[in-house]
């Protein structure tokens, strides 16, 4: 049997650890999550067309991929297209057709988020 002071220490430790803020930690339940990203075979023209079309939609937020946005870096078509395509897919009820993009979209089940760039799910 452990000492009352040891037991108290263990209980308080668990409580304290449970309430510590974790820097850049993502605690997300991703058991059934799915993301829509650009196909590996997509051309630059397809990626740019997807970005242009999505960012021209009323009430569609492309700020994260603009300079200064959380997802601007890396500054390349593949990264930007994947972010906005996934945002569209998630905001449209995760419907399969919302990830088609003229056959340039594909599904993944690994969270593509990185650093401060957090993909919707």
C-alpha positions in Angstrom: 0.0 0.0 0.0 1.4 3.4 -0.8 1.7 6.4 1.5 -1.2 8.9 1.4 1.3 11.6 0.4 2.4 9.5 -2.5 -1.1 8.9 -3.6 -2.0 12.6 -3.3 1.1 13.5 -5.4 0.1 11.0 -8.2 -3.4 12.3 -8.3 -2.3 16.0 -8.4 0.3 15.1 -11.1 -2.3 13.6 -13.4 -4.7 16.5 -12.9 -1.9 19.0 -13.6 -0.6 17.2 -16.7 -4.1 17.0 -18.1 -4.5 20.8 -17.9 -1.1 21.8 -19.3 -1.2 23.7 -22.6 0.8 21.8 -25.2 2.5 24.0 -27.8 1.5 23.1 -31.4 -0.3 20.0 -30.2 -3.2 18.7 -32.2 -5.6 16.6 -30.2 -8.0 15.5 -32.9 -10.1 12.5 -33.2 -9.1 11.3 -36.6 -10.3 7.7 -36.6 -12.7 8.2 -39.5 -11.2 11.4 -41.0 -10.6 11.8 -44.7 -9.1 14.6 -46.7 -9.2 15.6 -50.3 -5.9 16.6 -51.9 -4.5 17.1 -55.4 -3.7 14.0 -57.3 -0.1 13.1 -57.7 -0.5 13.2 -61.5 -2.2 16.6 -61.7 -0.6 19.2 -63.9 0.3 22.7 -62.9 -2.6 23.9 -65.1 -5.1 21.7 -63.3 -3.8 22.8 -59.9 -4.0 26.5 -60.9 -7.5 26.0 -62.4 -8.7 24.5 -59.1 -7.2 27.3 -57.0 -8.7 30.0 -59.3 -12.1 28.4 -59.4 -12.3 27.8 -55.6 -11.0 31.3 -54.7 -13.5 32.9 -57.1 -16.4 31.4 -55.2 -18.4 33.7 -53.0 -17.9 33.2 -49.3 -14.9 30.8 -49.9 -12.0 31.7 -47.7 -8.6 31.5 -49.5 -6.8 33.7 -47.0 -4.7 30.8 -45.5 -2.9 30.3 -48.8 -2.3 34.0 -49.4 1.0 35.7 -48.3 1.0 35.9 -44.5 -1.5 33.1 -44.3 -0.9 30.0 -42.1 -0.7 27.8 -45.2 1.2 30.1 -47.6 4.4 28.2 -47.0 5.5 26.2 -48.8 4.6 28.5 -51.6 3.7 26.0 -54.4 0.7 25.0 -56.4 0.5 21.5 -55.0 0.3 22.7 -51.4 -2.1 25.5 -52.1 -4.4 23.4 -54.3 -4.6 20.6 -51.7 -5.5 23.0 -48.9 -8.3 24.7 -50.8 -9.6 21.5 -52.4 -9.9 19.9 -49.0 -11.6 23.0 -47.5 -14.2 22.8 -50.3 -14.7 19.1 -49.8 -15.1 19.4 -46.1 -17.5 22.4 -46.4 -19.6 20.5 -48.9 -20.5 17.6 -46.6 -17.6 15.4 -47.6 -19.5 14.4 -50.7 -17.4 12.3 -53.0 -18.2 14.5 -56.0 -16.8 17.5 -54.0 -13.4 16.0 -54.4 -13.5 15.3 -58.1 -12.2 18.5 -59.6 -12.2 17.0 -63.2 -10.4 13.9 -61.9 -7.6 15.9 -60.2 -8.6 15.2 -56.6 -7.9 12.1 -54.5 -8.6 11.0 -51.0 -6.1 10.3 -48.2 -6.6 9.2 -44.6 -3.5 10.8 -43.2 -3.8 14.3 -41.8 -1.9 16.6 -44.2 -1.7 19.4 -41.6 1.7 20.8 -40.8 2.9 23.5 -38.4 0.3 26.1 -38.1 -1.5 25.0 -41.3 -4.4 22.9 -40.1 -6.5 21.2 -42.7 -10.3 21.1 -42.1 -11.7 17.6 -41.4 
